Every structure is written in C-alpha cells, then in structure tokens.
C-alpha cells in the first residue's frame, strides 16, 4: 500500500498537460509519479540523502566510489554493466552524481521498456552486488576521473575554497577520491575497501532517506502499482537524515585575500560572503533579488562601469550551496590585464554597489518585475528530456514542500523587505573572503593545497582596508536598473495553417526565406535564424580572425541593451561558420522584432572602438594561449579536424596573426566582409506568414537597399564550400604528437573510421551499427580494461561525410597501446555481430527506430533539426521518416556486409585515421612510436599540410536553390 497525494495539490505550469501524484510507500520512501501520455521515453531518478560529507575519516571519496559501483550489478541481474547495456540498447542511458549531502542516480529509456527498466533500476537499491574484482577495477575509474580533473582550474580552485574552511566541517573534505584515498591508504591501515563500501551502503541507503521521481507513459494508477511493486522491498533502517550545524567559514577564514596560481592564463576575482541557505525563503527569493541587481549588466550597473574602465570581461553574481542549510553569496569577475592591476579598485566599486543597494532601499517594483518574468517563464516553459526533468525534481524534493516540487523558487510571491535586507546585511566588509587567481602570482606563494597541488598564499584584511579601497575607487555613476521594456505582455497564439515541414516562401538574388508556423507546441515564442554567406569572411586565417573580432564587438556593443532582453526571455547569438556567420534571435515573439532590428543595425552600422577592440583581442589571445591546457582528447579532436578539413588553419598561426591585428585592420575589413553576401533565413514559431515575409523585406532593406548598399549579391564563383579530405581505401593513417601541456600526464587517442557521404541506406546501416556497438565499446574499454575514464564511440558527421570515432583519454596506457585495444575490440565485436540472433537483431533495430521516432519536445528542437537541413543544403525535412523506412527494410546480413566492407580490420574499403596525443607520462612511448617502422597499408602523417595537399577531397554535398520552387500563398 501507499499513501497518495492527488494531482491538484501539486502546482504545475498552465501549459503542462502531464499528471502528477505524490506517494509514500510503506517503507517511507517518498515518490513523485509523472504520467505523460505524449512521451516516447520513460525515466526515473532516485535521490539518496547522503553524499561525500558522510565519507568516513581517511577514506575520502567513498560516497562517490559507491555511486560508481552501484550500477554495476544486482543480485537479480548479476551480469556486470547489464543495466547500462539495457538502457543503451533501448534508446536511453544512465548517469549519476555525488553531491555534498545527496547522491542521485537516474536513467532514461524507450517508453515501452518502462517496466523492465524500472525493475532493473530498483534492484540496485534492494540487493546490489559489488564483487571484489569490480571494486578493484572501478578504483581505477575513480582515479582516472580525478586525473582528468587534476589540471582543471574549476576543480582546483573549488577544492581550495573547501580546503580553506573549518577542518571539523565536512565542507573541508575532498569528495572525489582517488587511488591514494581508496586503495593505498586503506591498505596501509588494513582496511578492506569493499567491506567499507558495503557498510556505507547498508548504513546510509535507507528507504526513508530516498526520494524518487518516476516518469512514464501509462496512467498514474499503473505507474503507482509498478513503483510499489518494485521499490517497496528497499530496506528502511530509519536512519536520521544528515545534518550539520554551523557555517564552514567563520573567524579566521573570513576577511582574507587568497592569491592562487591557476593552470590557465586568466585573471579571476571571486568575492564570497557566507550566509544561511536562502532556500528557506524561496517565496521571498532574497538572493534572486540581490543577484539580479549586483549581477546586472545594463547601464549604471557594476559590470557596465568595470567594462567602461576596461577592467572586466564578465561578471556574475549567484548563490552557491555548501549544503541544504548553508551557502555562499558569490560575485565572480573575469578581469582583463588592466583590471588585474586595479583589483583593489574593483573590490572598492563592488562594495560601493552594495552601499547603493542599502541607500536605495528594497524596491517593490524590482521584486514585482522579477516575479512577473518568472511567472511568464514558468507557465510557458519548454518541455525538456525526461531524464533531465526527473533529475531536476528529485534533487530538490527535500528542499521544498510537495506542492512546490515543480515550482521550486520560480514563483516569487511574498515581498518581504526585511528578509531581503537581512541577506544584504551579510554582504559586509566584515564577513567576506576574496579569491584572486592569476598566473602573476607564480613564485609569490608559500602554501600548496594537498589534493590538486594548487599554489596559494593568504593575506589578512580588515574592515578599514576595504573602506580605504572604497574611498579610492573611481567615481562611477552606479545606479539601479530602469524598468525592463522587453517583458512580453502579448502572449496570445496566432492562428496559422498547419504545415508539417518548412516551406520556401521567397528567393531572390539577396536571400531565401523558409517558414514554418508552430502548430504543435502552442507557446508564444518564435525564432529567426539568419545565415550570412560572406565569401570575404573566411577566405584566410586573417579574414576569419577579423570576422571573429567583428562578431565579439557587435555583441560587446549591444550588451547593456540586450541584457534586458535576456532577462525577459529573449535571446540572440552570433556564431561563425565555414562560409560566414549566423545570427539567431529567439524567445517570446512579442518583442522579438525589436531586438532583431537592433542587432541587424548594429552589424550594418558597425564602427571600431579601439579601446573595446583591445579588450576583445586580449580575450581572444588568451583563449588561444590557453588551448594547450585543454584536455588531450580535445587536442586529438582538433588534430583530426585539422588533418581532414581543407578549410582549417592551425591555432599557432591564428595566434601569430592575432598578435599583429590593429583596430584599423578591422575598420577596413568590416565593409569588405559585408560587401558580398547571400542570406538564408528560417522563421518559425508563433508568427504569421505575412510577418515572416515582412521581416525578410526589412532585412534586405537594411543591407541591400539604396544607391550605396552595404551588401551586394554574392557571385556564383565566390561561394566558398568547405570540403573534407578523402582518405584512401584500405589504408590506415597515423598522426602522433606530444601533448601541448608538458605537465599533463594524460594521453588521448582518436580512432576515426571514415565511411561515406550522405546516403540514406548507408546512413541507417552506420547508425544501427553505432547503436549496437556503443555500449559494447564502453563496457570493454572502460569497465573491463579500465583504459581511462573517458571512453566513447560516436557517429560523426563532418561536411556531409559520415564516420565512426573512438575517443579514449588515459593516464595509464599510451595511445598506441589503446589503438591496438580498439582494433582488438572491433575483432571481438565482429564475432558478436555475426553470432547475433535474429531476435536480438530485431530488438536493436526496433529500439533504434523508436529512438528516431521520438517526437521533438519543444520548438527549439524542431527548429534546430530543420535549420540543419537548410544550412547543409540537404533540405531533407522528412529525413527521420525516410531513414525509418530504410531501417525497416534492413536485414542482419546487410549490416554484417556493411561492417565487413567498411569497418572490419583489413576490410578493403576501410579508411582509418588514428590521432595519438602522448601525455608526459608516456613521452618515452612517443619516441618509440615516432621512430618505429609502420606496418603494411599504414601511412604515418608527419606534416599535416603536405598530407592535405596530396589527398583528394570529397565533393560538396550542398544543393543549390536554382530548381527549387517557391511555395505559393494559400490566399
């Protein structure tokens, strides 16, 4: 039996057609049931009220290790990794995360697998198996995860913040764990780590500490029956929930300036104020009110002042939770080089900003504006993936009463100045700590954080010091924001004819217009996608860099204005492409044209402001310089792209050119870049046909109208199309290189198999093969062989060419060895494929079909799918239906033949590129690899550009508009 709370007690969005029910099982497990008749997927999330704060002394990372181990096997389903295999083969997947005071497990799968998937999931909390062999292997995975994050500044500085807190408080702990804490130290003390895992599980994984969200297609009654049947068997040990009193940062940990040395060459300033968790006032939202004002970017804001002074590239204000009772109010500023020299002035201006909030009082109109925007967003929210949805609810169930599980903090309704003022009082010069992170501090520190070896030092500050900084700070005119004119007030839905796919409404020598009204999602939102095909924007590294600076400066100039639109749920973005750039404006349709018009005019009337040019150039320069600190797997992917894309340049050349660029270069370039253009436009959502056509007419008027137009039509000979290098059949290519960061022990392999140009029959054969092999590869390379934390098999699509790619990052094995293990996997997989029964084959086939037929969850998913067909010029808007029809005809023998022809080791048409990046731990292996003779039918790539110059290219897959007919009006 289970006690139930009926649907109407749980507040939900007005556009949410799903049904909800809260139940409490006999074992005290609390669950939320979600019935969605329209879903293609089922999902569940179990949140357990224990996290790394509960790790036993001397076994740091035990809670995280248990999170790794729990999905391995259960007494009912003893096959190792079988749950991940089951969900993977049924259109889904699994994941888990460990927090400070909770651990969450979640999965998603095709809706018709609901009962079995739920049964398999439940068994981990009923009778999990943790074999000795699996425990030994998975310690390596935890350590590999730690090694992956070891040179990540976010992890390093995060642990430093924890380290500089009360040792008696669990916030001080090292939550990830590694081989040292989970194997070496326990062994030295005679501790059996497997027994510790079991003990930790038995003591903490009690039903009364668990909260479950289950998402299914069936009725609430049916879901409830299954939940009771599957989860009632979980033991209730009546454990007390974790509770810790007091804040981790008091006394000696406050009024300090911590200088730390990062890996990347950036300057970051973070000011923290410890405070009680504001979640207890989620209707009053005191922190939301204050972060809105301190983190504002409009005129008169702190960021606007810092940006005008050339001291800051970004600023954010937010609350971060230490646990469910304590938190920090944070202001994080990414400083420029000039800003680094004015740290004291920046902190002084921050405290001036806080003083202004005191002087201005708590304004009800600002609170009401925040509440109005939040209410509109809540009641017009987009559907997200079921797994993300159940995770977001389950992780917060213990923080809110059941009626607000869906709402959380998103509907402020109680204006209470005293509560907001109480939080504001916490933001004082007596209750803070500052983390100042910069490479400039190398050689100036005297301490090292023990887990990530971050060098740092601590200086004590006083209240009078801060007041002195405030007095000496520049006299900037800081003030509260003005009323937001972008807030949508017309949320009505347009009446439009039902259209299944985008239609071509218009084509001229200037542009094309594709259009699709929303008749599915019924939201007052729209999107305008606009692609500028500009041949002068990308015909050299010099042009590409200037175009990139142009893009950043347009966004920089618009920031104060567009920030108001962003707050109101209206967004824009500009991104570079291989043949120009794209502009996207999306959100509530009411004020969309206002924002679109402003962005277009900023591009059309562009001028260079030298002081902002310098800031953007500095930021781009650092991003290039810091590329070498990325993970080796990203470097391997970069080299793959550099080898195969004929329209790509090395980052070192870009950096060299960037350093020479001046404002005048961009002043001369911008008019040239826009002088020839062809625009492709896609307008979709809550917008009528006439309005869509009006928008494109207006765009053409801005750029192509007048006696001296900004743009002229692109000549046919000027159209640039990136093309992919065609690898030779029957040949394996190897590119080996040392890692860019000599301090990174990790190595990486990208094993890429190039297969075919876009073709429906070949597409579905590759898709099914990747669908079947994905879990098998992960299980063998990661779970069994423990080659590295990152082990993946993905289907690639590059410039119209399909392929298969293995990616492995490892600190334990060198790339050449991993390459041999990938080849060994393919040999063993061939046997499994050949021996697969017809029943199993059909099961995989049907699962893939179900996944492909999954409906778009929101307007943006539908639009992105259609926009990709437009920008790729493939125009196959019914691609899903066409591919499903081809899949239904596919036989097992055809799939085997495809594998034998393109993928099998030694296959006549097999085309392979192995990119091997050697970390510092494998430097000797690199020397051996470079000097070793290659095998038959293998080519070593020594010079990327010499290789590219000699290889043929695939033809362009893009179609033209010449023979395409414009859709006639229905009027």
N, C-alpha and C positions, 0 to 999 in steps of 0.2 A: 504493500500500500504506500501511497504518497500523498502528502497534503498539497493541494493545488491553490494557486492564486490566479484568478481569471484575468483574461487579456486586458479588459478596460482599466485595470488598476495600474498598468504599466504604460507610461506616457510614450507615445510614438509620434513620428512626423505625420503630418496630414497626408502626404503623398505615399506613405508606407502602407502597402496592402498586405504585408505579412501579418501573421497572428503570433501572439506570444503567450507563454504561460510559465509561471514560476512554480516549481515543485520542490518539496523537501522529502527526500527518501527516508525510510525507516532508520537508516544508518546515519542520518543527519547530513548527508550530502545535499547541498543546495544546487538546484539546476534551473537554467532558463531554457525553455523549448521554443524553437522558432519554426513555424510552418510557412513554407514559401512554395505554393503550387506552381510558380513560374520558373523555379530554379532548375538548372541542369546538373548542379553539384550538391553534394551533401558535405557537411563539415562538422567538426567538434573541437572544442578547446577545453582542456582541464587545467585549472589554475590551482596549484597546491600552495598553501600558506607557509612555505618555508623556503629560504634562499641561502645565499652564501654567508649571511650574517650568523647563521647557525652552524657554520663549519666548526668542527672540534679544534681546539688549540693544536697547532703543529701539523694539521692535515688541511692546509689551505686548498680550496678548490674542490672539496669533497662533494658539495651540493651540485656543483657544475659537472663533476665527473659522473654523478648519479644520473643527471639529465642526459648525458651521453649514453649511459648504459641501459637506461630503462626501455628504449625502443629496440633493443637487440632481440629479445626472445621472451616468451612466456611459457608457462607450464602447458597450456592448452595448444599453443602454436610454437613449438620448440625450434623450428627452423630459424637459423640466425638471419636477421635482417628481413624476415619474411613480411613484416608489416610495410616497410618501405617499398619492398618489391610489389606487394599487393596494390598499394595506392598508386605507385608509379605506373603499373600496368593497367590501371583503371582510371587514367586521366587525372591523377592528382599527385599528392606528395605529402611529406611530413616535415615538421620542424619543431624546435623547442628553444626556450631561452631561460636563463637563470638570472633572477634579479636579487636585490638585497634581502627582501623578505617574502619572495614568492618565486615559484618556478612554473613555467607554462609549457604545456605540450599541446600540439594541435595538428590536425590533418585535414585534407580535402580529397574527395574522390567523386567519380561519376555518381549521379543520384540513384541509379539502380543498384549500386553496391552498398547502399546505406546500412543494411542490417549486418552484413558480414564485416564491413569496415568498422562499425561501431563495436562489434563483438571483439575483434582483434585489438582495438584501441583499449577497451575496458580491461582486458586481461593484464595489461601492464600494471594496473593499479590493484589487481586482485592477486595474481601469482606470477610476478616477473621471474625470469631466470637470468642469473648473472654468473656465467661459467668462469672458471679460473682463467682459461685460455683467452676468452673475450676480454676479461678485465686487463690482462697483461697487454693485449693488443691496443685496447682503447686508451690506455695511458699515453701511448704514442700519439694518438689523435689529439688528445688534450694538449700535449706538449707541442705538437705541430701547430695547433691553433695559437698557442702562446708565442711560438717563434714567428708565426705570420704577423702577429701584432706587435712584436718586440720593438720594431722601428717606426711604429705609428705614433705620431705626436698626440693624437686624441687619447689613445690608451695610456701613453706615458704621463701626460700631464694630469689625466684623470686619476691615475694611481698616486701621483704626487700630492694631489689635493687630499686624497684619503690618508696618505702617509702623515701629512701634517695635521693631524687631529688627535683627540684623546686616544691613547693606546687601549684604554679599557672599553672604548666604544667599538662596536663591530664595524662601523663605517671605516675604521682604520685598516680593516683586513684586506688581504689580497684574494679576490674572489675567483679568478680564473683557474689558478692552479697550474702546475707544470710537472715535469718528471721529478724534479727535486722534492716537491711537496707531497707527491702522490706515490712515489716509489722509493727514492733514495732515503729520505728522512724516515718514513715509516719502517723501512727495512732495518735501518740502523737502530731503531728503538724496539725492534722485534714485533712490530705491529703488522697484522695481516690486513692489507687494504681491502680485500674482498669482504672480509668479515665486518670491517668498518662501514663499507657500503650497505651491507645487509642491515646492520644495526641502525644506521642513519635512516634507511628506508622504513624499517619497522617502527622506529620511534616517532617519525615525523609525517609519514604518508598515511594519515588517518582521515577517514571519510568526513569527519566534522570540520576538517581544515581544508576541504576541497570545494571548489565551485566550478560547475560545468555548464557550458553552453553547447547545445546540440541543434544543428540546422539541417532540416530535411524537407522533402517534397510532400510527404504524407500529412495527414491530419494531426492535430495536436494530441488527440487520444492515442493514435497509433505510435507517435514518437514517444509519448509518455510510457506506454506499455513496454517499448523497447528499452528505454532508459532504466526503468525499474528492473526489468529482467536482466540487463547487462551490468548495472552498476550497484545494485543492492548488496552484492557479495563483497564489496570493499569493506575492510575491517574498520570499525570505529573504536579507536583506542581512547577516545575522549581526551585527546591531547589539548593542552592550552595553546591558544594562538600566540605567536611570537610577539613579545612586547619589550621595548627598550625605552627607558626614560632618559630624558636629558638630551641636549644637543651635542653632537660630536666636536663642535668647535666653540670653546669658551676660553676665557682668560688668556693664557699665553699664546693661543692660536689666533687671536684677534689683534687688530692694529699692527699687522705685519705686511711687509713688502717682500714677496718671494720672487727672486730672479732665477729663471731656469733657462737651460740651453736646450733648444729643440733640435730635431733632425733636419727639418726643412728651414730654408732661409726666409722666415716670416717674422713679423713683429706683432705680438698679440698681447692685449691687456685685458685681464678679467678681474672685475671687482665683484666680490661676493659678500652678501650680508646673511648670516644665519638667522633663521626665523622658524616659528612653528609652521607646520604644513597648512596652507590656506585651503586645502580641500574641505576642511571642516566648515568653511564659509562659502560653499560652492554656489549658493544663490546670490551672495553679495559680491562675489568674484573680486576681492580686493587686489590681488596680484594682476589679474587681467586689466583692471583699470590702470594700475601703475605701469605695467609693461607697455600698454597702449601709448602712454604719454612719454615715458622715458625712451622707448624704442621707436618713437615716431620719426618719420624721415621727411616730413613736409617742411615748408618754410617756418623758421622760428624754432625748429627742433634742435636738440643737441647734435644730432648727426649732420644736419644741414650746416651748422656752424663749423664743425670739425672738417667737413668736406670742403667748405669755402676756404678754410685756412690751409687746405692741402695736407691735413694730418691723418685722415681716416679714409679707408676704402670701404668699410662696412661697420655696422653696429647692430647688435641685437640685445634685447632685454627679455628675460624669461625666468620662470621659477623651475628649479630642478629639485627632485625629491631625494633625500637621503634615505627615507623610509616613509611609511604612511603617517608619521607624526611630526617629522622634522624635514626642513627643506632649506634651500638657499635661494635668495633673490640674486640674479646674475646680470651684469652688464658686460658684454664682450665686445671689444673694439679691435678690428684689424687695422693696425696702424701702417702708415707709409714710413719711409725712411725719415722724412722730416718730422712726422708725428712721434717717432721713437725718441727724437731729440727733445720733444716737448711733452714727455709723459706727465710731468707734474702739472702742466697747464691743462692737459686733457682731464686729469683727475679733478683738478680745480673746477673746470667747466661742468663736469658731471655733478659735483656737489652743488654748484650754482643752480643747475637744472632742478635738483631736488629741493633747494631752497625756494625756487619759484613755485613749485607744487605746494609747498607749505603756505606761501603767501597768497596763492590763488584760491585756496580752499578746495574742498571736494565739490566738483561741479556736477549737478544732477543732469544737465543736458548732455554731458560727455557720457555719463553712465547710460542714459536713455539711448544714445546713439549706438553704443556698443551692444546694448540689449536688442535694439531693433535689427541691426545687421545680423547678430547671432540667431535671432528668431527666424529671419528670412532664410538664412543658410540651413538651419535645422529642418525647417518644413519643406525645403526644396533640395534636400541633399541627394546626391547621386548614389546609386547602388554601387557597392564595391564587391570584391571577390568574397565568397562566403567564408574562406579561411581567415582573411584579414578582418572580417566583420566579427566572427566569434572570438577571435583573439582580443580585439579591442574591447569587447564587452566583458569577457571572462577576467581580464587583467584588472578590471576596475570594479568588479562586483562587491568586493569587500569594503570599498571606499564610499559607496552610495547606498541609500535605501532602495529596495527593489523597484519602486515606482519610477526611479530616476536612472535605472541601469542604462537605458538608451540615451537619455538626455545628458547625463553626466553634468558637466559645468557649462553646457552650451545654451542654457536659457536663464540668464541672469534676471532676477525678478524682485530683489529686495535691496533697494537703495539704502545703504546704511553708512553715512559718512564716518561715524566713529570707528567702525571696523576697518574701513579703508585707511583712516588716519592712523590707526594703531599699527598697521603694516608700514605706512610711510615713516612713522617714528623709528622703526627698526633700521631704516636706511640712514644711519647716523655715522658720524666720524669717530664714534667710539665702538662700533660694532661691525667691523669690516675686515676683510683681508684682500690683498691685491696679488695677483699672479702676473708677472711681467716676463714674457717669454721672447727671447731673441738670441740669435747666434752671436750677437755683440758681446754676450756675457762669457764667451769661451775664455777660460783662463782666469776668470774673476770669482769663481765659485769655490766653496770649501766643503760641500757635502754631496752625497750621492744617494738617491733613492734606491733601496735594496733590490727591488724586483725588476725594474726596467733600466736601472743604472742611469737615471736622469741626473745630470749635474745641476746643483742649485745652491743658493745661499739665502739667508733670511735676515732682513733688516727690520728693526723695531721702529714703529711710527707712533706719533702721539696725536691727540686731538688738535693741538696747536700747530703741528706740522701741516695737517690738512687745511686748517683755516688760513695758514700762510699761503698755501698753494691756491686756495680760492681767491685770496686778495690779489695775487699776482697774475691770475688768469686773464686772458684778453676780455675786453668789454664787449661781448657779443650780445646782440639783442635776442635773447631767448624768450619765447612766449608760447602759450598753449596753441594747439592747432585750431583752425577755423572749422565751421560746420562742413561736413562731407557732402558735396554736391553730387557724388556718384552713386549714392544709395538709391537702389531701384525702388520705385513706387508703383510702376505699372507692371504687374506680374500676370497679366492676362495672357491667355493662349490664343494664338492666331488660328483661324480656320483655313486650312490648306488642303489641296488634293493629295490623296495618298500616293506616294511614289516609293517604289521598292529600292531603286538604285539612283545614284546621281545622274542628272541629265545635263547635257551640254546646251546651255541656253544661248550662248553667244561666242562667236570667234571673229576676231579682227586681226589685222597685222600687228596690233598692240597687245592683245590679250585674249584669253579664253575665260569663260565663266561656266563652272559646274555648280549645280544647285541640287539640294535635297532637303525638303522641309521635314521637320520632326513630326511623325505621326505615331511614334512608338512610346517615347519616354514621358511625354506630357510635362515638360519642365519649361519655365520661362527663360530659357538660355539659348545661346546661339554661338556660332564660331565662324570666323573669317580666316581662311588660310590663303596666303598670298605668296607665290614664289616668283622672285625676280631672277630671271635668267639673264645674267650680265656677263658677257664674254670677257670684259676687261677686269672683272673682279677676281679672276682665278687663273690667269694665264701664266703666272710666275709666282715664285715664293714671295717676291717683293710685293706684288699686287695682292696676294692672299693676306699678307700681314697688314697692309694698309686697310684692306676691307675689314679685317678683324678689328682694328682700332676704330674705324668708322662705326661699326656696329656697337662697340662698347661705349663710344662717346655719345651716340644717339640716346642710348639707354641712360647714360650718366646725366645728360641734359634734362631728360624727362623725369628723372627720379622723384623730385619733390612733388610734381603734378600727378604722376601715375601711381604714387604710393597711396593716394586717397582712393583711386580706383581699385587697387589691390585689396584694400581694407573692406571695400564694398562688394567684393566677389567678382571683380572684372580684371582680367589679366592680359598682358601681352608679352610676347617674346620674339626676339630676332636671333636666328641662328644661321651660320654659314653652311653652304652646300658646295658640292664639287663644281657647280656651274653658276654660283651667285649666292643668294641668301633667301631665307624665308621669313615672313612676318606672320605671326598668328595672334589674333585677338579673340578672346573667348570669355564667356561668363553670362551674366544676366543681360538679355538683349536690350533692355530699356535704354541704357546709356552707352551701348556698345559703339555706336557710330561716332559719338563724341570723342571717345578715346582713340578709335581708329583714325579719325580725321587729324587729331593732334599728332599722332605718331607719324603719319604719312607726311604731314607738313614739316615736321622736324627733320625728316630724311631729305625732303625736297629743298628745304631752305638751310641746309647744313653749312655751318661755318666752323672753323677750328679755333678752339680756345686753348692757347698754348699751355696755360697752367694745368688744365684738365688733361691735355694730351700727355704731359709729363707724368701725371699720376697713373693714367691708363698704361702708358708704356712701361712704367716701373712694375705695375702689377703683372703685365704680360711677361716681362722679362723674368720675374721671379717664378712664374708658373712654368716657364721653360727650364729654368735652372733647377727647379725642384722636381722635375720629371724623373731625374735619376734616383730620387728617393721613393718612387712608387714601387709597389711590389713587383718582383721579377716576372710574374705571369702577365702583367700589363706591358712590360717591356717586350716579352716574347710575342704578344699580340701585335704590338707596334711594328716589330721587325717583319712579322708575317705580312702586314698591310703594306709596309714599305717595299717589300720584295714583289708583291703581286699587283699593287695599284699603280698604273703607269702615270697617274696624276698626283703623285705624293712626293714630298721632299723631307729630308732628314731634319730632325729637330735642331741639330747643331747649326745647320745652315740658316734656319729660321732665326735662331738666336743671334747669329753673327750679323744678319741683315737688320734685325730689330734694333740692335745697338746703334746703327747708323741713321735711323729714321728721325726726321725732324718735322715739326708742325707744317712747314711749307710743303713738304713732300705730300702730306695728306691734303692740303689745300689745293694742290694741283691735281691730285689723283681723283678726289671725290667726284668732280664734274665729269671726268673721263669715264669713271666706273659706271656712272648712271647714263652716259650719253647714248648707249645702245642697250635696250632691254626688251624682253618679252615676258609678259606677266601671265601666270596661270593662277586662277582664283577658284576657290571652292567655298561656297557659303552654305551653311546647313544649320538646322535647328528651328527655333521659334521665330521664323522670319518669312515674309511673303515673297513671292516671285518678283513682283514689281520693285520691292525694296532691294532685293539682291541685285537686280539689274541697275538700279539707281546707284548703288554703292560702286559698282564697277565703272559706270559712266563717270562718277565723281573721281575715282582713282585715275582714270585716263585723262580727265581734265587737269588734274594736278601735275601729272608727269609728261603728258604728250601734247597738251593744248598750247596755243599761242604761236606767235611768229618766231619765238626763240624757245622752243620746248626744252625741258630738262632732258628728256629721253627721245630717241628716235627708234623705230623698229629695228630689231636685230636682223642682219643679213643672214641668209641661209648658210653662207660659208663661215660665219662667225660662231655658229653654235658649237659649244665645246661639250664633248661627252667623255667622261672617264671610262676607261676600259681596263679589263683585268688581264694580267699575264696568263697565257695558256701554258700549263706545264705539259711536258711531253709524256705520252702514254708509255707505261711500263718502266718509268724512271722515278727513283726516289732522290729528292734533293735535300741536302743537309746544310743548314747555316748555324754555325757555332760561334758564340761570342761570350766574353766575360761580362758579368753583371756590371751595371753602371755605378752601383754603390758598393765600394770595396768593403764596407762594414756590414753588408747584408750577407748572412750565411746561406740564405735560401736560394735554391736554383729553380728553374722552371722549364717545362717542355710544352711546346705547342706542336702537336702532330696533326697536320691538316691534310685531308684527302679531298682533292678537287674532283668533281664528278661531272656535272653537266650544266648547260644553260637551261633557262626556264622552259620546262616542258611538263605538262600535266601528268603524263604517265610516269615519267622518271621522278617527278616531284613526290608523288604519293608513295612510290617504292622506297625512296630515301627516307621519307617521313616515318613510314612504318618501321623501317629498319632501325632508325634512331630511337623511336618509341620503345621498341623491344630491347635494344642494347643499352639504353641509358642507365637503368638500374644495375644491369649485369656488370657494366664497367665500373660503376661506383662501388659496388659490393666487392669486386675482385681487387681493384687497385687501391681503394681506400680501406674498406673494412677488413679484408683478409690480409693484404700485403702491407697495408699501412705506409704507402709511399708518400703520403702527405695529406694535410687537412683539406687542401683544395684538389679535388679530382672530379672532372666533369667531362661529359660527352655531349656536344651540342651540334645541331644542324645549322650550318652557316649559309647565308645568302648575301653575296657581295656583287654588286653591279650586274645583277642578272645571272650570276653563276652560283650554283648550289654545291655544298660540300659538307664534309663531316669533320669535326675537330675535337680532339682530346686535349685537355689542358690539365697539367699536373704541376703543382708547386711543392717543393720538398726541401727540407734541411737535412734529410737522412740519406738520400740517394742522388747520384749525379744524373743529369739529363740523358746522357747516352744509355745508362742502365735503364732508366724509366722508359726510354724509347723501345728497348728490347722487350720490356714487360707489356707495353701497349701492343706490340706485334704478337707476343705470346697470347695476350687476351683475345686478339682477333682470330687466332688459330683455334682456340678453345671455343670461342663463340660460334665459329663456323660449324663445329660439330653439334652444338646445341640447336642451331638453326636447322640443320639437316635432319636431326633426330626429333624435332618438334612435331607433336601430333597435330592432326587437322583440327581437332577440338581446341587445342591451345592456340593454334594459329588464328582461328576464327575469333577466339576470345580477345586476342590482341587487336585484331582488325576491327572488331566491333567497338572496343574501348576507344580506339583512335577516332573512329567515326563519331562516336558520342562526344568526344572532346572537341572535334572540329565543328560539330553542330551546336556547340554551346552558344547560347544567344548573347549578344552584346549586353552588358549590364547597364551601360549608360551611354549618353550621347557621344561622349568623347571617344569611347572605344570604337563605336561605329564610324565616327568621322576619321579617326586615325587609319582605320582599315581602308576606307575609300580614298583618303588622301595619298596613301602609299601607292595605290594603283594609278593615281593621276600623276604624281611626281615621277614614278618609274615609267610612265607612259605605256603601261600594260593594259589598263582600262578593263581588266577582267573583274568587274564588280561582283559577279556571281562565282568567284573563284572557289569559295567553300563548297557550294553545291556541285560545281564541276569536279572538284577533287574527290568529294564523297562518292559521286557516281563512278569515278575511276577506281576508287578503293573497293567498291562493292564488286567489281569485276576481277580484282587482283587475286591471283592464286599463290599458294605457297611455293610452287615450283618457279613461278615468275620472280618471286622475291629472292629465292636461292640463286637463280640465274643472274639477277642484278648484283647480288653480293659477289658471286664468282667473277663477274665481269669487271667490277669497278673497285672492290674493297679487299677481297681475299689477298693474302700475301702471295706475291708472284702473279697476280691477275694481269692479263695482257693490257688492259686499259687502266690499270691502277696508276694514279698520279699523286705523289705524296711530297709534301714539304714538311720537314722537321726543323723547327727552330729551337735551338738549345741554348739557354742562358745559364751560365755557370756562376753560382754564388761563391763567396770567398772560401767557404768550407770545401769546395770542390775545384779549387784552382789547379791542383795538380792533375785532376782528371781532364780539365780543359786542355792542358798542354799535350796530354796523350791523345786526346780526340783530334786536335788540330794537326798533329804530326803522323797520325795513323793513316795508312792507305785505306781508301774506301772500297767497299765491296762491288761486285758486278751490278750493273744497271743503277749505280748510285753516283750522283754528281755533288761535289762539295761546292757551295757558293762562297767564294772568297770576297768578291766585290759585287755588291748588290746592283750597282748601276750598269756595270758591264754585263751582268747577267740579264738585267731587264732589257738592255739594248738589243740583245741577240734573240730574245724569245718572241714568238708570235703573240698577238693579242686576240682575245675573243671579240667578235663583232658586237656592236651596240645592240641591246635588246629593246631599245626605246622606239616606239612608233611615233609617227608624225600626225598632224591634225588634217592633212590635206584632204583625205577622203571621208572625214567624219562629218556627219550631218548635224546641224543644229536642231534641237527639239523645238517643234512649233508650239505656239501658245494654245492653251485649251480654250481660250476665249472665243 
